[in-house]
């Protein structure tokens, strides 16, 4: 009964929850920034902490243009991942 009744009724809610979890995984830079600030020798640095350091870093010349380009690339990556997920979720609806 779980696979034939319960799971198909929960699938719309599960799709939304999984999509929010995937997009929030990209936004996990706050904890990295607070805990390690890029870590020793930039080992734990992710794209968003790098963008933050480009704009608000200790260097006197902020590279706002390059940081803007990286932000647009990050938004495109998140959009592509979300589109692929929604495409796969639609295919799963056809199966179930």
Order of alpha helices (4+ residues) and beta strands (2+ residues): alpha-alpha-alpha-alpha
